[in-house]
Amino acid sequence: MNIRELRIGNLVEYFNELHEITAIASFDGEFGKVTLRKDNEYLDVNIGHIEPTEITAEWLKKVGFEGKVVLDHKELLLKSYSKLINYKIFVSVLFENGEFNSVSVLFDDGYDEYSYRDLEHIQYVHELQNLIHALTGEKLEITP
């Protein structure tokens, strides 16, 4: 993983278990250590020991994605964010035959003007977290 992609609050895997990043120490912008939290335990680990978390439908539902549409073995999960008065942002994630396919964003200004972007570079949970934080200022919270 590239330490430049990470921010505090990102979810990553350490020995196949989900952990939250609580601190980042970078050396030369590439190498470094992160502090991870799972439950109430904290660990300082080298960046080379963590792995990105795969985007799954199960994980998306835990952070509030809804609106499952099934068509020809395709499943679409959506989450919407209201910004300003009429402005809305819709983040959608497509699965094909149960496998992650792509992330897209639709911007709706409330006045019949739309902008749509397919974001092929988003492949992992921490990248989706960073996108949503950049667009909305909000953090994806896992709900039990």
C-alpha positions, 0 to 999 in steps of 0.5 A: 500500500502507498502511505500517501493514499491513507488518512486517519479513519481508513479501514485496512486489513492486518492479518486478515482482520479489519482495523482502523488507522488512528495515526500515520507516521511517514518517512520520505512520503513512501515508507512509514508506520501506522497505528491501528485500532481494533476494538480497544487495542492499538498496534503500531505496524509497518506500512508493509504489513497492512493490506487494503480491504476489498469492497464487498456488498456486505461491507457497503450495507454496514456503512449505509448503502441501500437500494439494491437493484438486481438485473442480469446478475448485476447488483447496484448499491446506493448512498445519497448525501444532501449538500446545500439546499438542493444539491445531492450526491449519489455514490453507487457501487456495481457488483456483477455476478457477486464480484465488485465491478465499479464505483460511480458518482452522480451530482444533482444540482436540483435544477435538472442538471446532472453530472455523472462520473465513473471512477475506475480507480476506486478499488478498495474500501480506503479509497471509497472512504477518501472519496466520500470524505472529499465530496461530503466531509463525512466519514463512513460509519459502520452500523451494527 
